[in-house]
C-alpha cells in the first residue's frame, strides 16, 4: 500500500479514535458481514430503557402515514417495535449526495426484505450545505438550484416549499448544462425525468414546506435506485426530519418530571454537571466561546471575522435559536436576575432571548423560533428511549462523547440506575462514509456515484448488490477517505500531500475491479 494512503488513513484515525477502534476491529469483514451485525446488537424488546419508546414509535407512525400512506405507517411501526436501530447519518433534503446514498445502501443490507428502513435526517443545516439540499448536485459538482441566493443560508427545517416555477427554472438550467456538455446525455434525461415526474407531481407541490416535500421525494428516489431484480430483496424507505419527531416528543418530556430531558433541564445540579462535562467535547459545545460571542463589540470592523471564529466549534446549549431569516443562532444558557434564559446574537446583530421554562420552550418550538440541538435530539431518542443510532464517520465519536459525558454527570448526581442503562447503549455505529460505487467520466477518471448517477445507469441490479455485499469493509473505507479528511481536519490543520490524495490515487492502488464501476 502507498505510504501516503496509509498516512492518510492513520491521520483520520488519530482524530477519530472511536472510528479507529471500529475499523481496527471489523476491517477484515465484508460489507455484508459488517451490516449483519447491526441487527445482532439490536435489542429493543429486551433492553431496559430510561423511558418507554411507545410514544416515539407512535409519532413516527403518524408522521409516516401523513406523507407516505397507511400501509407504510403500519410497517414502520412494526419495524421500530422489532428492532431498536435507526439510521441517523443524513442531512435532510432530497438525497443525491454520494456519501449519503451509499451509506443508505449499506444500512439497507442489514434490513429484512419486506421491512421498511427508517432514515432520520437533520434539518438544522443551511440550503448551501455541502450535501446541497438547495437542489440537485451531481457527483461532478454540477448544481441545479431550486431556491434563490437570498435563501441559501436558511435552514432546511424552515424553508417554504419549492414552486412549479422554481422547478421549471431548474429544467432550463439542466438543458443549458447539457448543451454546454457539462452533463452527459443520460444524466440530462434522468434529471429531467426526476424533475418532471417527481418534483412537478401536484401532490408534492401542494405541501407547505420543503421538509415535507423531501420526505416524499426521498421515498420515490429510493424506488428508482434499484432495478426490478432487486426490489423484492431490499426494504422500502421512510425518511424523517429528526427535529420534527424530537419536537413532538419534547412536548411530553418537558412536562414529565420522570423524563430524562426534564431532569437534565430542571435538576440544577445535573444541568450544571452536563454543561461542564460536555464542555469543549467534539460535537457538543464550548462554554467559553458561547460566553464570548455576545461580548464582541458590534461596531468593531473585525466583528464578522471575530464572530465567525467563535462560531466555529461553539455549538449551542440544548437548542438553536432561529432568526427572522430562518438562520440558526448559537445559544447560551445563562441566569439573569435569578431567571434562566437561552440567549444569543443573530447574524444581523439582534439579541435573542427566551426564558428556559417549559411553557416558553414549548411555545418557541411551536412558533419555529427554537430547534432541538444534536445533543437534545440524541438524548431524547437514543439515551432516553434506547434506540441505537447508526451514522457517519463523525457520529461514532461525538455520540460516544455525549453518552460518556451524560453517564458521568448522572453518576455525579446519584442517578446511578439511569447512568447504568445509558452506559450500555451502543454508540460506535459506523455506517456512512464507505464508498464502493463509482462512475467513469472518461477512460481514466472515476468518481463516487450519487443518486443521479446510479439511477441514470438503470439502477443497481441483483448482481450489483451481490458484488457490493462482498466488497471489503477496509477497502470501501479507504475509498471514502478523500471525503473524510477535509471534514475531520480544519483547513489550517491539513497536510497538503494528504489533502491532495484523490479517489483516482486510491483506485489505482486498490484496483477498479474491487468496486462497482458504472460506465
N, C-alpha and C positions, 0 to 999 in steps of 0.2 A: 504494500500500500504506500502511495506517495506520502512523504513525511509531512507535507503541509496539510494534507487532508486529515491525517492523524492529529496534527497540531490543532486544526480547526475543531475537530470532534472533542478533544480534551479541553479546549478553551471554553466551549459551551458547557461541558460537564462541570468545570470549576465554578462557573457562575450559577449553575442549577444543580445542586448536589442531590436533590430528591430525584430529578430526572436521571441523573447519572446512575443512581442506585437501581432504578427500574431497568435502564439499558444494560447495565452490567449483569443484572440477574436474568433477563429474558432475551437478550440479543441473539441467542442461539436458536430461538424458536422461529417458526414461520408466522406470517401474519395471521393465518387461520388458527394456529395453535395458541397464539397470544390472545386473539379475540375470544376464544372459547373459555378463557379464564374469567372473563367479565361476569358471566352468569354463575360460575362456580363460587364466586365470592359474594354473590347477591343473596341476601338472607332476610328479606322483608318479613316473612311470616314467622321467623323465629327470634330475630334480634330484638332486644329491649331498646326502646327509644324514649327520649325525654318527653315527647308528645306523640299522640296518635296521628297517623298520616291520613286518616279518612277524609278530613276536610280538604287537604291538598289534592287528593285523588278526585274528589267530587268537583272541585273548582276546575281542574284540568278537563274533566269530562264535559262540564257545561261549556267551557271555552271551545273545546273541540267540536261539540255539536253546533255551536253558533256559526263556525266558519267552515267546517268540513262535513257536517251531517251526522245524523243519529247513529248510523252503523259504525262509523269510526269512533264516535264517542264511547260506544259500548266497548269497543276493542281497546281503546286507550285505558279505560277503567280496569278492564281485566288484566291488561299488561302491567299497569302500575301496582295492582294488588298482588301480582305474581312475583315480580322482581323489583328490587329497590335500587336499580341502577338507571341513570339517565345521562344523556349527552349534554354537556354544558359549555362546549368549546366555541360556539359560533357567535358572531356578531349578527344582530337582527337585520333583516332586509332580504330580498331575493338572493339565494346562494349561487353565485357564479365563481367565487374565488377558488382557485385550485386547491389550496391547502385545506379549506373548509369542506369542500365536496368530497375530497379523497379521505378526509377524516370520517365523514359520514359513512362512506363505503366500508371502512374498517369496522366501525361500530355496528353497521348492518349485519356483518358476518357473525356477530355474537347473538343476533336475534333469531327466534324461531320463525320458520316460514308460516305465513298466515297471521303473524302478530303485526303490531304497528309500532314503529320506532319513535320514542319520544325525544325530540330535539329542543332544548331550551336555549334561546339565544338572547344576548344582551343588547338592549336598545339604547344604552347610555353612551352612544358613540355619535359623532357628527357625520353628516352625509358624505363628507370628504375623507372619511376614514380609509385606511389602506385597502380594506376589502371592497371599497367603493359601493356602499349602499345607495349612493346618489343615482345610480343607473346600472348599466351593464358594462362590465370590464372584461375584456379578453385577456388571456394569459400573455399575449404580446403587448399588453398595456394600452391598447386602443380602447377608448371610452365613449359611451353613449349616455349622455346625461338626461334625466327626467326632471331635474329641478334646477332653477337658476342659481347664479353665483351668490345671490343675496341669501340663499338658504343653506349654503354649503357647510356652515358651522352649526346649523341647527341639529338637535339630536333626533335620531330616528324615532325614538319613543313619541315625539310630539309633532312630527311633520304631518301636514294635511295630505290627503290622498292625491296622487298624481291624476291629471286630467287626460281626456281624449286628445286635447290639443298638444300636450307635452309628449304623448306617445307618438303622435304624427310628426312632431319635430325630430324625435329620435329616429324615426324611419327615414326622414330626409337626410339626416346626418349619416345614417348607415349606408344609404345609396351613394353619398359623396365619398365615403371611405372606400367603398367598393370601386367606384370609378377611378379613384386615385391609386388603386391597387394596394391600399393599406390593409384591407381584409380580403380573404380569398372568396371565391365563388360560393363554396359550400358554407362558409361561415356567414356570408351575406344572406344566403337563402334561409338558413336556420334562424338567424336573429330576426329577420322579417317575419318568419313563421311564428316565433315566440311573441313578438310584439303584436302581430295581427290577431293571433288566436288565443293568447293568454291575457296580455296586458289590455287589449281592447275588448275583452269579454265584458258585457254590460254588468254582469254580476260583480266583477272585480271593480269596475269603475264606480259602482254605487256605494262602495264603502267610504266612510268619512276620513279615515286615516291611512297613512302608508303602512303603519304597523299591521293593521288588519289585512290590507291587500297582500302584504308579504307572506302571511300565513297561508293564504290560498295559492298564491303563485308558487311557493316552495313545494307544496303538495303536487302541483301539476308538473313542475320541472322534474321532480323525482320520478314521476311516472314515465317521463321521456328518456330518462337516463339509461334505461335497460331495454334490450330488445325482447321479443316475446318468449324467447327460450329461457329467460332469467326470471321474469316477473313472478312466476309461481313459487320461486325458491327464496326470494328476498322479501323483507317486510315492507309494508306501506310506511309512510312517514307523516308524523304530526308535529308541526313546529309551533312553539310557544314563545312569546316575548316574556322572558322570565320576570321582569319587573312588574308586569301586569298581574301575573299569578301571585307574586310575593305581596303586592299591594293589597290584593283581596285577603290574603292571609293575615296581614298586619291589622286589618280592621277587627279581626278576632283577637289576635295576640296582644295588641296594645291595651285591651281592657280585660285581659285574663291574667290575674296575678300569679297563676301557676305556669305561665308560658315562659320560655327561655328569653324571648325578646323583652317581655315586661320586666323581668328581673335584671337583665343587662342594662335596660334604660333607667329603671327607677329604684334599684337597690344601689344606694350611693357608693358603698364600698366596692361592690362588684363592678360598677361602671368605671370608677376611678382605676381599679385594677386592670381592666381590659384596655382602657385608654393608654395605660402605661406599658402593659405587656406587649401590645402590638405597635407601639411607637417605633417608627423607622424600620418596621418589618416589611419586606418586599410584598407589595400588593395591598398594604393596609394604609397607614397614614404617618405623617411626620408632624408631631405636635409643634416643634419649633417653627417650621415653615408656615403652618397654619396660623400661628401666633403673629408671625412677622408680616403676613400678607396685608392685613388691614392697616398696618402701620407705615406702609410706603407712602411717601409724600406724593399725592396725585398731581402736584404741579412740577415735580421733578421731571426734567426732559428725558431721563432714563427710566421713567416709570414703566413703560411697556416691557423693556428688557428685564428689569428687576422683577416685575410681576411674573413674567414667563419663566424666569429662572426658578422662582419659588414654587410655581405651579407644577414644575417638573418633579414629580415624586411627592407632592404634598398630600395626595389622597384627600379624603374627606371623612368627617366623623358621622358615620351611620347613614347619612343621606347626602345627595347632591341637591343644591338649590337650583331652581330653573328660572332664568330671567325672561323678560318680555320677548326676546328674540329666540327663545327656546334653546338657549345655550346653558351649559351647566356651570354651577358656581361651587367652588370648594368651601365647605362649611366647617366651622369650629364650634364645639360645644363650650359655652362659657357662662359664668354666673354674673348677672348684673343686678345689684341691689337685692341679692338673695334669691333671684328668679333665674332659672336656666333658660338659655336661648341657643338656637343654632344661628350663627352669624357669618356673614361673608360679604365680599365686594364683587360685583359682577364686572364684565369686560367694559361696560360703559361707566364704570366708577361709581355706580349706585350701591347703596347699602342694602343688604338683605338680612332680615331678622325674623325668626319665628320662635315663639315660645315652645319649649321642649316638654309639652304635656300631651296627654292622649288626644284631647279634643282638637288642639291646634295641629298636631301631626296628621290626624285623620282628615281634617278639613283641607290641609295643604296637599295631601296626596290626591284627594278628590278633585281639587282645583288645578292639578298639574303644576304645582309650584315646588313640590318635593319629589325626588325619585330615589328609591332604595339603592344604597351603595352595594358594591360587590360583597362586602362583609355581611351586610344585612340580608342580602339575598341568600348567601350560602348558610348563614346562621339559621334562617327561617326554614329552609328546605332540607339541608343536609344535617346540620348539627342538632336541630330540634326534632326533625321528623325522620331522620335516619337514612336519607337517600344518598347513595354513593354517586358522586358526580365525576363523569369521565370527560376529560378536557384536553387542552393542548399542552405544549412543552413549557408554558409559563405556569399553568394552573397547578401542575404537580407540586411546585414549590410554594406558591402563595397560599394555596388551600391548606397545605400541611402547616405553614406558619400560623394561619388563622386558627386551625384546630388546636395546635400545641399551646398557643398563647391563651386561648379560651379555657383550655383544660387547667392551665396553671392558675389563671385568675379564679376559676371556680374553686380550686383546692384552697387557695388563699382565703376564700370567703366561706370555707367549711361546707361547700356544696359538693361533697365527695361522690355522692351517687351519680349526679349529673356528669361530673368530671370523668368517672369511670366509664359511663355509657359512651360519651363523646370520644374518649380516647381510643375506642375500638372502631370508630368509623374510618374506613379506608379512604385515603386522600391522594395516594400516589398513582392515580388512574390516568396514565398517559394514553392518548388515542390520536389526537390531531397534531400533525407535524410530520407524519410519514408521507413520502412521495413514491409513487410506483406506476403512475400512468403519465406518459409523455406524448407530445405531438411533435412531428417533424416539420420545421419551417422549410428547410432546404435539405440537400443531401447530407450536409454536415452539422446542422443545427437542430437541437431539440429543446423543448421547454415543457414544464409541468402543465398538464391538461386541466382546464376548468370545465364548468358545466357546458358552455357553448361548444368547446372542442369535442367533448365526449358525445354530446347529442348530435353534432354535425357529422360524426363518423358512423351514425346509425345506432348509437347506444352500445353499452357493453353486452357482449354475448355470454352464453353459458361457459364457453371455453375461456373467455377473458377472465371471468370470475374464478374459475378453477385455477388458472395461471396465477392470479393475484393471491389466492389462498396460500400458494406455495412459495411466494417471494419471502426472502429472509427479512425478518424484522430489522436486523442490523443494517442491511443494505438499503432498505426503504428509509430508515432514519438518516443514513449518510446522505442520501439524495435530497433530503429536506434541510440539510444544514445551511445552504446559502440563504434560506429564508430565516432560519433561527438566529444566525449570528447578528445581523443588524437589529433584531428585536431584543436580544439579550444584552448587547453592548451599546452604550451611547456612542455617538459619533466620535467624541474626543477620547474614547477608550479603545477604539478599534485599531487593529493591526492592518496596514494596507494590503499585505500579502494575503492574509486570511479573508479580508473583505472582498477581494477580487477573485476568490475561488468560485467558479461557476458550476452550474449544472453540467455543462459540457465537460468540464475538467473531471468531475466525479464519474460521469458516464464513461468517459474514455478509460478511466481506471478500473471501473467495475464491469463494463461491458453492457451494450444495449440489449443483449439477449436476456438480461436478468429482469427486464421490466416490460410492461405493455407499451408499445410504441405505435401510436395512431398515425397513419400516413395521410 
